[in-house]
Amino acid sequence: MKLLVFHIGADRYGLRLRDVVRVVPLLELKHLPLAPEAVAGLMDYHGRAVPVIDLCRASGLPSGEDFFDTRIIVVDYRTPEGASHALGLRAERVLGVLEVDAAQLADSGVRAAPFLGQVAGDADGMLQLVELERLLPAALRATLFQTADQGGERAP
């Protein structure tokens, strides 16, 4: 399987390439007052307001530094109910695409964060999968993707 590899802090993580819509350079985001800690802001993506999650903050770390290769990964996020939403993920040091044989992946044996999946090792060290469908807790999903029947305006 092909993975987009990036850093959260000092560690390498991978996101299945099939979940990635586009990788864009880091750009200025609209700050959202009173937003949850993990929300970096809103980006304009082809005329649509798209929420951006800071992967470092979502992982319990301080916001990462801005590097030359810090990017926003635009993904097609699907809620457990099946709704599809554009979502930006601010990722430190996006390294590129790596082919990983599914047979190399193994359970990490640790359930530190619900969105962390299997791990694989290579010459550069350990790489852990980010399970996109488990990235956002229910309360954050409700905040980011309100619908008209929830009393808010329809989100992107």
Secondary structure as UniProt FT lines:
FT   STRAND          2..8
FT   TURN            9..10
FT   STRAND          11..16
FT   HELIX           17..19
FT   STRAND          20..25
FT   TURN            33..34
FT   TURN            37..38
FT   STRAND          39..45
FT   TURN            46..47
FT   STRAND          48..54
FT   HELIX           55..58
FT   TURN            59..60
FT   TURN            68..69
FT   STRAND          71..78
FT   TURN            80..81
FT   STRAND          84..99
FT   HELIX           102..104
FT   TURN            114..115
FT   STRAND          116..122
FT   TURN            123..124
FT   STRAND          125..130
FT   HELIX           132..134
FT   HELIX           138..144
FT   HELIX           148..150
//
